[in-house]
């Protein structure tokens, strides 16, 4: 798994947690674990993260994920 996909996966997990706490209901088909997301959603999020990494807007940090 690429760094971009690892970051996107973690972003998705944390986003769903925060959405629930803040009372925001995400779509049923996307309020699922990363592996169960529709491919288009996983690809889009990974592509966005990859773009941000390439432009150095974000950088992979030290963690067990990357």
N, C-alpha and C positions, 0 to 999 in steps of 0.2 A: 504494500500500500504506500502510495506517495505521501510526502509531507503535506501536500495540499489536501489530499483526501483525508488524512488523519485529522487535520485542523478542521475541515468542513464537518467531519463526523462529530467531533467534540463540540463544535459550534451548534450543530443541530441538537445534540443532547442537552446542552445548557440552555439553548433557546426554548426548548419545550418545557424545561423545568421553570424557567422564569415566566413564560407565558401562563402556565398553570397558576403560579403564585400571584400573578398580577390580574388574574381573572380573564385572560384573553383565551378564547377558544380557537385553536388552530383547526384547520380542516382535518376531518377524521382520517383521511387517507395519508396525511403527512404527519399526524401525531403518533408516529410509530417509531420503533428503533431504526437506526440508519440502514441496516440490512433489509428492512421491509419497505423502505421508501421506494416510490417509483423511480426507475432508472433516470428519467429526465430530471427529477429533483436532485438526485445525487450528482449527476453530471454538471448541472448548472451551478450548484454550490461549490463543487470542486473547481470548476472553471473560474469562478469569481475569486476564490482563495488563491488559485494559481496566478491570476492576474495581479492581485495585491502583493503576492510574494515577489513576482518578477519586477514590479515597480518599487519594491522595498517599502511599501506602505506598512506591511507587517513583516515579521521575521519569525521563523520557528524558534521557540525558546527551548530551554532545557526542561525536559519532562520525560516521562516514561512513554509518551505517545510518539515522539519523533526520534 
